Amino acid sequence: MKQVVFSLLLIHSILFCTAQIAIDHFKSYEQNLPAGTLRFKMVPIQSGEFVLGSPANKKNREADEAPQQKIKLSAFWMGAYEVTRDEFDIFYKDETTSENNQVDAITRPSPQYVDLSWGMGKKGGYPVNSLSQFAALMYCHWLYQKTGIFYRLPTEAEWEYACRAGSNTTYFFGNDSTQLDQYAWYKNNSDEKFHKVGQKLPNAWGLYDMLGNVMEWTLDHYDVNAYANITELTDPIPAPNPARYPKALRGGSFTESAGNLRVANRFKSEPIWNRRDPQIPKSKWWLTEASWVGFRLLRPVRQPTPEEVNLFFKKYLGR
């Protein structure tokens, strides 16, 4: 009997320690970038459920924010900050990659045909901007090839869940738009330019610039009826769509009014965002009319197998 009790206690102790190790492992960390001194911070976002979208009586609510859906999400890490130009430049200038490299499918961004920082700021912590969803996903692909860790763009549901940080108000800090100055760079305080990341207050989960500064790409292809078409209410992953436009973005930017910085507000990309591109065909990497567009990273807790990673990039990048 004593042996049985001892065995049960031992099993309980092992399970407790295993669970504790898992809990301890799920914490903020910093990821080193290849061949350099830069690193970026990832913040843990616990699993949970929330209501995606807006109720009919919400001020400024738009039709594409309905119907509301209760979504369950697994845990993930989210970038504490928007990806900076300094970070993206390591990929951009990585001479170990080639646009013609077919061995590991890494490709580099094409040269910028104009200075896409538009004089607003480039080095020292400014967000990378004026880039396509394709370019953001290719950065994720490069990161996987270099680090062995799978990073991707968040889905719209993951982005909204992380931004809300447990709130159900217009903004993650409440309903009072006069408080936006403390949390976001937007039309009223940006001086018509983006700013270095992390200068405003974060949300309750430690994420900076979720509203304003630069608008952020998601994994989703934009569909005005997306919420009505959701059939999987647990970890919904959007189906890949080969069409370049429209793709879904979140968070608003330094050009937007307070009403457009609502957490639930959805944005879509448009061909006009590359109107002045002189190249034929137009660049799949850069956007001449989208100085307000950037991105941040997500890392799922359950890392996919190499086969799953390859399938993911094949689906979303066609490679």
C-alpha positions as CSV (number, residue, x, y, z in Angstrom):
1,M,0.0,0.0,0.0
2,K,2.8,2.3,0.9
3,Q,4.5,1.6,-2.4
4,V,1.3,2.4,-4.3
5,V,0.9,5.7,-2.4
6,F,4.6,6.5,-3.0
7,S,4.2,5.8,-6.7
8,L,1.1,8.0,-6.9
9,L,2.9,10.8,-5.2
10,L,5.9,10.4,-7.5
11,I,3.7,10.5,-10.6
12,H,1.9,13.6,-9.2
13,S,5.3,15.3,-8.5
14,I,6.5,14.5,-12.0
15,L,3.3,15.8,-13.6
16,F,3.5,19.0,-11.5
17,C,7.1,19.6,-12.4
18,T,6.4,19.0,-16.1
19,A,3.4,21.4,-16.0
20,Q,5.6,24.0,-14.1
21,I,8.3,23.7,-16.6
22,A,5.8,24.4,-19.4
23,I,4.4,27.4,-17.5
24,D,7.9,28.7,-16.8
25,H,8.9,28.3,-20.5
26,F,5.9,30.3,-21.7
27,K,7.3,33.7,-20.9
28,S,8.7,36.7,-22.7
29,Y,11.9,36.2,-24.6
30,E,14.3,37.9,-27.0
31,Q,15.2,36.4,-30.3
32,N,18.6,37.1,-31.8
33,L,18.7,38.0,-35.5
34,P,21.3,36.4,-37.7
35,A,24.8,37.8,-38.0
36,G,24.2,40.9,-35.9
37,T,23.6,42.5,-32.5
38,L,19.8,43.1,-33.0
39,R,17.1,41.1,-31.3
40,F,13.4,41.4,-31.0
41,K,11.1,40.7,-28.0
42,M,8.2,38.3,-28.0
43,V,5.4,38.4,-25.4
44,P,3.3,35.4,-24.3
45,I,-0.4,35.6,-25.0
46,Q,-2.3,33.0,-23.0
47,S,-5.0,30.9,-24.6
48,G,-8.6,32.0,-24.2
49,E,-11.7,33.1,-25.9
50,F,-13.2,36.4,-26.9
51,V,-15.9,37.9,-29.0
52,L,-14.6,39.0,-32.4
53,G,-16.3,42.0,-34.0
54,S,-18.6,44.7,-32.9
55,P,-22.2,44.8,-31.7
56,A,-24.8,46.7,-33.8
57,N,-25.0,49.5,-31.3
58,K,-21.3,50.3,-31.2
59,K,-20.4,53.8,-32.3
60,N,-18.7,53.9,-35.7
61,R,-19.2,50.2,-36.2
62,E,-19.0,49.1,-39.8
63,A,-20.8,46.3,-41.6
64,D,-17.7,44.1,-42.0
65,E,-17.4,43.8,-38.2
66,A,-20.4,41.6,-38.0
67,P,-21.8,39.2,-37.1
68,Q,-19.9,38.8,-33.8
69,Q,-18.3,35.4,-33.2
70,K,-17.1,33.8,-30.0
71,I,-13.6,32.6,-30.9
72,K,-11.3,30.3,-28.9
73,L,-7.5,30.6,-29.5
74,S,-4.5,28.6,-28.4
75,A,-1.6,30.3,-26.8
76,F,1.0,32.1,-28.8
77,W,3.8,34.7,-28.6
78,M,3.3,38.1,-30.2
79,G,5.9,40.7,-31.1
80,A,6.1,43.3,-28.4
81,Y,6.8,45.9,-31.2
82,E,6.3,46.3,-34.9
83,V,9.1,44.9,-36.9
84,T,11.7,47.7,-37.4
85,R,13.5,48.8,-40.5
86,D,16.8,47.8,-38.8
87,E,15.5,44.3,-38.3
88,F,14.1,44.0,-41.8
89,D,17.4,45.3,-43.3
90,I,19.3,42.2,-42.1
91,F,17.0,40.2,-44.3
92,Y,17.2,42.8,-47.1
93,K,21.0,42.9,-47.1
94,D,21.6,39.2,-46.4
95,E,24.1,38.2,-49.1
96,T,23.8,34.5,-48.3
97,T,20.3,34.7,-50.0
98,S,19.5,35.0,-53.6
99,E,16.4,35.7,-55.6
100,N,17.4,32.7,-57.8
101,N,18.1,30.3,-54.9
102,Q,15.9,27.3,-55.4
103,V,17.6,25.1,-52.7
104,D,16.0,26.6,-49.7
105,A,13.5,28.9,-51.4
106,I,14.9,32.0,-49.7
107,T,14.6,35.1,-51.7
108,R,15.6,38.7,-51.0
109,P,13.5,41.8,-51.5
110,S,14.1,43.6,-54.8
111,P,15.9,47.0,-54.6
112,Q,13.7,49.9,-53.5
113,Y,13.2,52.2,-56.5
114,V,12.7,55.2,-54.3
115,D,13.5,56.0,-50.6
116,L,10.4,54.4,-49.0
117,S,11.1,55.9,-45.6
118,W,9.9,59.1,-47.2
119,G,12.2,61.1,-44.9
120,M,10.2,60.1,-41.8
121,G,13.0,57.9,-40.3
122,K,14.8,54.7,-41.1
123,K,17.5,53.5,-38.7
124,G,17.3,53.4,-34.9
125,G,13.9,51.8,-34.3
126,Y,11.5,53.1,-36.9
127,P,9.0,50.6,-38.2
128,V,9.6,49.1,-41.6
129,N,7.0,50.4,-43.9
130,S,5.7,50.5,-47.5
131,L,5.9,46.8,-47.9
132,S,3.5,44.2,-49.1
133,Q,2.0,41.2,-47.3
134,F,4.2,39.1,-49.5
135,A,7.3,40.8,-48.2
136,A,6.2,40.4,-44.6
137,L,5.6,36.7,-45.1
138,M,9.0,36.3,-46.9
139,Y,10.6,37.9,-43.9
140,C,8.9,35.2,-41.8
141,H,10.2,32.5,-44.2
142,W,13.7,33.9,-44.0
143,L,13.5,33.9,-40.1
144,Y,12.5,30.2,-40.2
145,Q,15.4,29.3,-42.5
146,K,17.9,31.2,-40.2
147,T,16.6,30.3,-36.8
148,G,14.6,27.1,-37.2
149,I,11.6,28.8,-35.4
150,F,8.4,29.3,-37.2
151,Y,7.1,32.9,-37.2
152,R,4.2,34.1,-39.2
153,L,1.7,36.9,-39.4
154,P,-1.2,36.9,-37.0
155,T,-4.7,36.1,-38.2
156,E,-7.3,38.8,-37.8
157,A,-8.8,36.9,-34.8
158,E,-5.4,36.5,-33.1
159,W,-4.6,40.2,-33.7
160,E,-7.8,41.4,-32.3
161,Y,-7.6,39.1,-29.3
162,A,-4.0,40.2,-28.5
163,C,-4.9,43.9,-29.0
164,R,-8.0,43.7,-26.8
165,A,-5.9,42.2,-24.0
166,G,-9.1,41.1,-22.1
167,S,-11.1,44.2,-22.8
168,N,-14.3,44.6,-24.8
169,T,-14.3,48.4,-25.1
170,T,-13.8,50.6,-28.2
171,Y,-10.0,50.8,-27.4
172,F,-8.1,48.4,-25.3
173,F,-7.9,51.1,-22.6
174,G,-11.6,52.0,-22.6
175,N,-14.0,54.1,-24.6
176,D,-12.5,57.6,-24.2
177,S,-10.7,58.6,-27.4
178,T,-9.1,61.5,-25.6
179,Q,-6.7,59.0,-24.0
180,L,-5.4,57.9,-27.4
181,D,-2.4,60.3,-27.1
182,Q,-1.0,58.1,-24.4
183,Y,-1.1,54.9,-26.4
184,A,-1.0,55.7,-30.1
185,W,0.5,57.8,-32.9
186,Y,-2.5,58.9,-35.0
187,K,-3.7,61.9,-37.0
188,N,-4.0,64.2,-34.0
189,N,-0.4,63.8,-32.7
190,S,1.8,62.2,-35.3
191,D,2.8,65.3,-37.3
192,E,2.0,63.2,-40.4
193,K,4.7,60.6,-39.9
194,F,5.4,57.3,-38.2
195,H,7.6,57.2,-35.1
196,K,10.1,54.9,-33.4
197,V,8.4,51.9,-31.9
198,G,7.6,51.6,-28.2
199,Q,7.4,55.3,-27.3
200,K,3.7,55.1,-26.2
201,L,2.2,53.1,-23.4
202,P,1.5,49.4,-24.1
203,N,-1.7,47.5,-23.7
204,A,-2.4,45.3,-20.7
205,W,-0.4,42.4,-22.2
206,G,2.7,44.4,-23.0
207,L,2.2,45.1,-26.7
208,Y,3.2,48.5,-28.0
209,D,1.7,50.5,-30.9
210,M,-1.1,48.0,-31.6
211,L,-3.1,51.1,-32.5
212,G,-1.7,53.7,-34.8
213,N,1.9,54.3,-36.0
214,V,1.8,51.8,-38.9
215,M,-1.1,49.6,-39.9
216,E,-0.3,45.9,-39.6
217,W,-0.7,43.1,-42.1
218,T,-2.6,40.0,-41.0
219,L,-2.6,36.5,-42.6
220,D,-6.1,37.0,-43.9
221,H,-7.4,37.8,-47.4
222,Y,-10.0,40.5,-46.8
223,D,-13.6,39.5,-47.2
224,V,-16.4,41.9,-46.2
225,N,-18.4,38.8,-45.1
226,A,-15.5,37.0,-43.4
227,Y,-17.2,36.8,-40.0
228,A,-20.4,35.3,-41.4
229,N,-18.3,32.7,-43.2
230,I,-16.3,31.5,-40.1
231,T,-17.1,27.8,-39.6
232,E,-14.2,26.9,-37.3
233,L,-14.5,28.8,-34.0
234,T,-11.3,27.4,-32.5
235,D,-8.0,28.7,-34.0
236,P,-9.6,29.8,-37.3
237,I,-6.9,29.9,-40.0
238,P,-7.8,31.7,-43.2
239,A,-7.7,29.9,-46.4
240,P,-4.9,31.1,-48.7
241,N,-6.0,33.3,-51.6
242,P,-3.6,33.8,-54.5
243,A,-5.1,37.2,-55.4
244,R,-2.9,40.1,-54.3
245,Y,-5.8,42.3,-53.3
246,P,-7.4,42.9,-51.0
247,K,-5.5,41.6,-47.9
248,A,-6.6,42.4,-44.4
249,L,-4.8,44.8,-42.1
250,R,-5.4,46.0,-38.5
251,G,-4.7,48.8,-36.0
252,G,-4.9,51.9,-38.1
253,S,-1.9,54.2,-38.6
254,F,-0.4,57.6,-38.0
255,T,-2.7,58.9,-40.8
256,E,-6.0,57.8,-39.2
257,S,-8.6,59.6,-37.0
258,A,-9.5,58.3,-33.6
259,G,-12.7,56.7,-34.9
260,N,-10.6,54.5,-37.3
261,L,-8.3,53.3,-34.5
262,R,-11.1,51.2,-32.9
263,V,-9.8,47.7,-32.0
264,A,-12.5,46.1,-34.1
265,N,-12.0,48.2,-37.2
266,R,-10.8,46.3,-40.3
267,F,-8.8,47.6,-43.3
268,K,-8.1,46.3,-46.7
269,S,-5.3,46.8,-49.2
270,E,-5.9,48.3,-52.6
271,P,-4.1,48.4,-55.9
272,I,-3.8,52.2,-55.7
273,W,-1.3,51.6,-52.9
274,N,1.3,50.9,-55.6
275,R,0.1,53.5,-58.1
276,R,3.5,55.2,-58.6
277,D,5.6,52.1,-59.0
278,P,7.4,52.6,-62.3
279,Q,8.2,48.9,-62.8
280,I,6.4,46.6,-65.1
281,P,5.2,44.4,-63.6
282,K,4.8,46.3,-60.4
283,S,6.9,45.2,-57.4
284,K,5.5,42.4,-55.3
285,W,7.6,43.6,-52.4
286,W,7.2,47.4,-52.1
287,L,4.2,49.8,-52.0
288,T,4.7,53.4,-53.2
289,E,1.5,54.8,-51.6
290,A,1.5,52.9,-48.3
291,S,4.0,54.6,-46.0
292,W,1.6,53.7,-43.2
293,V,1.8,49.9,-43.6
294,G,4.1,47.6,-41.6
295,F,3.7,44.3,-39.6
296,R,4.5,42.4,-36.4
297,L,5.3,38.8,-35.8
298,L,3.4,35.9,-34.2
299,R,4.9,32.6,-33.0
300,P,2.5,29.7,-32.2
301,V,3.3,27.7,-29.1
302,R,2.9,24.5,-31.0
303,Q,5.6,24.6,-33.5
304,P,4.7,22.9,-36.8
305,T,6.8,20.1,-38.3
306,P,9.2,21.0,-41.1
307,E,6.7,19.4,-43.5
308,E,3.9,21.6,-42.1
309,V,6.1,24.7,-42.4
310,N,6.9,24.0,-46.0
311,L,3.3,23.4,-46.8
312,F,2.3,26.7,-45.1
313,F,4.7,28.8,-47.1
314,K,3.8,26.9,-50.3
315,K,0.2,27.8,-49.7
316,Y,0.6,31.4,-48.8
317,L,3.6,32.3,-50.9
318,G,3.3,29.9,-53.8
319,R,6.7,28.4,-53.1
